[in-house]
Amino acid sequence: MSSGTSKRYPPELRERAVRMVAEIRPEHSSQWAAIESVAAKLGIGAAQTLHNWIRKAQVDSGQRAGVTTDAADELRKLRAENRELKRANEILKSASTFFAAELDRQRK
């Protein structure tokens, strides 16, 4: 893709493409040849994209070691929540410092 844009493919297409590679693999000399064939048939821009989907499907099904999609999503959510909590904590610390200084000024 040019200029850093990303083309999103629907999940149904991804699943179908992964299944097709598994089905037609015996008809080709290598898995890569099967991947290129399916990518061309389904209009997937780069065969490497389909290769990545296959690897992710293998991880999700436990056939390959790695972080599953669900675990990666959960981790992403927890990291975002952690960032927000740290930000809120910094705001509260600043407010606390401000109000403590105000109380000191009022007492003097």
Backbone as CSV, one residue per row, in Angstrom:
resi,resn,N_x,N_y,N_z,CA_x,CA_y,CA_z,C_x,C_y,C_z
1,MET,0.831,-1.169,0.000,0.000,0.000,0.000,0.884,1.243,0.000
2,SER,0.461,2.227,-0.676,1.262,3.441,-0.742,0.860,4.402,0.356
3,SER,1.729,5.296,0.660,1.545,6.380,1.626,1.101,5.904,3.007
4,GLY,1.515,4.698,3.392,1.270,4.232,4.740,-0.166,3.855,5.049
5,THR,-1.025,3.783,4.047,-2.410,3.408,4.318,-2.492,1.903,4.503
6,SER,-3.508,1.461,5.208,-3.664,0.042,5.430,-5.017,-0.396,4.893
7,LYS,-5.030,-1.498,4.194,-6.259,-2.034,3.628,-6.772,-3.105,4.579
8,ARG,-7.966,-2.918,5.082,-8.534,-3.863,6.030,-9.356,-4.898,5.283
9,TYR,-9.188,-6.134,5.679,-9.938,-7.227,5.091,-10.920,-7.757,6.133
10,PRO,-12.132,-8.098,5.712,-13.111,-8.612,6.671,-12.659,-9.957,7.258
11,PRO,-13.051,-10.237,8.493,-12.658,-11.498,9.135,-13.089,-12.732,8.340
12,GLU,-14.235,-12.651,7.673,-14.722,-13.795,6.886,-13.751,-14.123,5.753
13,LEU,-13.216,-13.070,5.110,-12.259,-13.276,4.031,-10.980,-13.889,4.576
14,ARG,-10.540,-13.414,5.708,-9.320,-13.958,6.320,-9.481,-15.448,6.610
15,GLU,-10.600,-15.796,7.255,-10.847,-17.203,7.593,-10.940,-18.070,6.340
16,ARG,-11.632,-17.565,5.341,-11.783,-18.320,4.092,-10.430,-18.528,3.424
17,ALA,-9.614,-17.488,3.394,-8.300,-17.581,2.760,-7.418,-18.606,3.465
18,VAL,-7.430,-18.587,4.791,-6.626,-19.543,5.571,-7.091,-20.972,5.274
19,ARG,-8.410,-21.182,5.252,-8.955,-22.516,4.932,-8.564,-22.955,3.530
20,MET,-8.649,-22.023,2.574,-8.323,-22.364,1.187,-6.873,-22.808,1.039
21,VAL,-5.964,-22.129,1.732,-4.552,-22.510,1.646,-4.382,-23.942,2.146
22,ALA,-5.022,-24.276,3.260,-4.919,-25.639,3.801,-5.503,-26.664,2.824
23,GLU,-6.595,-26.296,2.173,-7.253,-27.221,1.246,-6.445,-27.458,-0.026
24,ILE,-5.832,-26.401,-0.576,-5.136,-26.575,-1.857,-3.631,-26.812,-1.705
25,ARG,-3.143,-26.846,-0.482,-1.710,-27.036,-0.249,-1.160,-28.271,-0.965
26,PRO,-1.854,-29.435,-0.944,-1.309,-30.620,-1.626,-1.135,-30.452,-3.149
27,GLU,-1.859,-29.508,-3.724,-1.787,-29.286,-5.171,-0.580,-28.442,-5.581
28,HIS,0.149,-27.903,-4.604,1.269,-26.998,-4.891,2.579,-27.556,-4.337
29,SER,3.673,-27.063,-4.891,4.992,-27.556,-4.499,5.409,-27.103,-3.107
30,SER,4.824,-26.018,-2.617,5.163,-25.511,-1.284,3.965,-24.759,-0.719
31,GLN,4.034,-24.478,0.581,2.970,-23.707,1.189,2.954,-22.294,0.610
32,TRP,4.137,-21.747,0.350,4.207,-20.400,-0.196,3.511,-20.317,-1.561
33,ALA,3.696,-21.340,-2.390,3.033,-21.363,-3.696,1.512,-21.381,-3.518
34,ALA,1.030,-22.150,-2.550,-0.408,-22.190,-2.264,-0.889,-20.827,-1.765
35,ILE,-0.093,-20.195,-0.923,-0.448,-18.875,-0.390,-0.539,-17.858,-1.525
36,GLU,0.454,-17.864,-2.408,0.428,-16.914,-3.533,-0.789,-17.141,-4.424
37,SER,-1.134,-18.401,-4.642,-2.283,-18.728,-5.482,-3.578,-18.205,-4.865
38,VAL,-3.774,-18.470,-3.580,-5.002,-18.039,-2.905,-5.051,-16.508,-2.837
39,ALA,-3.927,-15.882,-2.533,-3.885,-14.418,-2.446,-4.310,-13.799,-3.779
40,ALA,-3.819,-14.345,-4.859,-4.172,-13.827,-6.177,-5.663,-14.039,-6.474
41,LYS,-6.181,-15.221,-6.137,-7.587,-15.534,-6.404,-8.540,-14.638,-5.620
42,LEU,-8.161,-14.292,-4.391,-9.056,-13.516,-3.526,-8.767,-12.021,-3.539
43,GLY,-7.771,-11.610,-4.310,-7.461,-10.189,-4.410,-6.788,-9.612,-3.173
44,ILE,-6.037,-10.462,-2.493,-5.281,-9.998,-1.321,-3.995,-9.393,-1.852
45,GLY,-3.759,-8.134,-1.511,-2.658,-7.368,-2.086,-1.297,-8.018,-2.030
46,ALA,-0.937,-8.594,-0.887,0.391,-9.182,-0.727,0.250,-10.583,-0.141
47,ALA,0.973,-11.525,-0.706,0.926,-12.896,-0.207,1.397,-12.960,1.246
48,GLN,2.312,-12.065,1.613,2.812,-12.053,2.991,1.682,-11.773,3.982
49,THR,0.701,-10.994,3.569,-0.451,-10.710,4.426,-1.167,-12.010,4.769
50,LEU,-1.428,-12.819,3.768,-2.077,-14.109,3.979,-1.196,-15.025,4.821
51,HIS,0.091,-15.000,4.581,1.025,-15.798,5.382,0.927,-15.412,6.857
52,ASN,0.826,-14.120,7.139,0.682,-13.647,8.519,-0.632,-14.139,9.138
53,TRP,-1.711,-14.136,8.353,-2.993,-14.618,8.849,-2.902,-16.095,9.225
54,ILE,-2.208,-16.865,8.389,-2.057,-18.297,8.647,-1.293,-18.514,9.948
55,ARG,-0.219,-17.781,10.130,0.568,-17.916,11.368,-0.282,-17.548,12.588
56,LYS,-1.063,-16.476,12.478,-1.907,-16.051,13.590,-2.963,-17.112,13.883
57,ALA,-3.542,-17.697,12.849,-4.536,-18.759,13.039,-3.904,-19.966,13.729
58,GLN,-2.667,-20.271,13.383,-1.966,-21.385,14.020,-1.709,-21.094,15.502
59,VAL,-1.348,-19.872,15.821,-1.140,-19.486,17.222,-2.456,-19.586,17.985
60,ASP,-3.526,-19.041,17.396,-4.834,-19.042,18.064,-5.362,-20.456,18.296
61,SER,-5.018,-21.382,17.406,-5.500,-22.759,17.549,-4.547,-23.624,18.380
62,GLY,-3.417,-23.053,18.791,-2.473,-23.800,19.616,-1.472,-24.632,18.837
63,GLN,-1.459,-24.528,17.518,-0.519,-25.283,16.692,0.864,-24.659,16.671
64,ARG,0.946,-23.399,17.052,2.204,-22.654,17.023,2.290,-21.841,18.310
65,ALA,3.493,-21.710,18.823,3.688,-20.923,20.038,3.536,-19.437,19.723
66,GLY,3.035,-18.694,20.681,2.889,-17.254,20.508,1.726,-16.717,21.320
67,VAL,1.512,-15.430,21.216,0.431,-14.759,21.943,-0.830,-14.809,21.097
68,THR,-1.893,-15.343,21.685,-3.149,-15.457,20.936,-3.773,-14.080,20.724
69,THR,-4.688,-14.015,19.794,-5.383,-12.769,19.491,-6.128,-12.258,20.719
70,ASP,-6.805,-13.163,21.433,-7.550,-12.757,22.630,-6.611,-12.205,23.700
71,ALA,-5.485,-12.869,23.897,-4.524,-12.405,24.908,-3.935,-11.056,24.509
72,ALA,-3.642,-10.877,23.228,-3.097,-9.601,22.753,-4.118,-8.481,22.928
73,ASP,-5.392,-8.765,22.652,-6.449,-7.762,22.837,-6.585,-7.377,24.306
74,GLU,-6.567,-8.378,25.174,-6.678,-8.120,26.606,-5.494,-7.296,27.106
75,LEU,-4.298,-7.646,26.650,-3.101,-6.908,27.039,-3.175,-5.453,26.569
76,ARG,-3.638,-5.250,25.345,-3.787,-3.892,24.807,-4.769,-3.076,25.657
77,LYS,-5.894,-3.698,26.045,-6.880,-3.015,26.878,-6.307,-2.686,28.255
78,LEU,-5.602,-3.629,28.837,-5.025,-3.400,30.165,-3.962,-2.313,30.135
79,ARG,-3.175,-2.284,29.083,-2.165,-1.227,28.964,-2.816,0.154,28.834
80,ALA,-3.886,0.219,28.061,-4.606,1.494,27.911,-5.213,1.917,29.249
81,GLU,-5.789,0.976,29.969,-6.364,1.283,31.277,-5.271,1.743,32.244
82,ASN,-4.131,1.080,32.199,-3.005,1.447,33.059,-2.524,2.874,32.757
83,ARG,-2.421,3.211,31.469,-2.033,4.579,31.084,-3.015,5.603,31.645
84,GLU,-4.305,5.296,31.517,-5.331,6.223,31.998,-5.268,6.370,33.520
85,LEU,-5.058,5.284,34.222,-4.962,5.347,35.682,-3.727,6.134,36.121
86,LYS,-2.619,5.960,35.423,-1.415,6.731,35.744,-1.658,8.220,35.508
87,ARG,-2.341,8.522,34.427,-2.661,9.919,34.124,-3.552,10.509,35.200
88,ALA,-4.573,9.775,35.609,-5.481,10.242,36.658,-4.722,10.419,37.976
89,ASN,-3.822,9.512,38.260,-3.030,9.601,39.485,-2.168,10.864,39.485
90,GLU,-1.565,11.191,38.359,-0.756,12.412,38.261,-1.616,13.661,38.470
91,ILE,-2.818,13.652,37.930,-3.740,14.783,38.117,-4.080,14.936,39.602
92,LEU,-4.362,13.810,40.254,-4.699,13.861,41.679,-3.518,14.339,42.522
93,LYS,-2.318,13.905,42.166,-1.130,14.371,42.887,-0.966,15.881,42.739
94,SER,-1.150,16.380,41.525,-1.038,17.824,41.289,-2.099,18.595,42.070
95,ALA,-3.307,18.090,42.075,-4.399,18.754,42.805,-4.103,18.749,44.296
96,SER,-3.612,17.626,44.786,-3.283,17.520,46.207,-2.209,18.532,46.594
97,THR,-1.178,18.654,45.784,-0.110,19.618,46.037,-0.658,21.044,46.017
98,PHE,-1.504,21.324,45.042,-2.097,22.659,44.930,-2.918,23.001,46.172
99,PHE,-3.797,22.077,46.600,-4.660,22.355,47.744,-3.867,22.423,49.049
100,ALA,-2.813,21.629,49.168,-1.961,21.708,50.360,-1.295,23.078,50.430
101,ALA,-0.847,23.597,49.309,-0.234,24.930,49.276,-1.264,26.003,49.629
102,GLU,-2.496,25.839,49.156,-3.569,26.787,49.479,-3.842,26.793,50.976
103,LEU,-3.875,25.640,51.605,-4.116,25.559,53.046,-2.994,26.231,53.821
104,ASP,-1.758,26.035,53.391,-0.612,26.673,54.050,-0.736,28.197,53.958
105,ARG,-1.133,28.705,52.816,-1.275,30.157,52.635,-2.390,30.711,53.518
106,GLN,-3.456,29.963,53.664,-4.585,30.424,54.482,-4.220,30.462,55.970
107,ARG,-3.352,29.582,56.395,-2.962,29.510,57.802,-2.009,30.627,58.175
108,LYS,-1.317,31.204,57.228,-0.293,32.234,57.495,-0.893,33.599,57.554
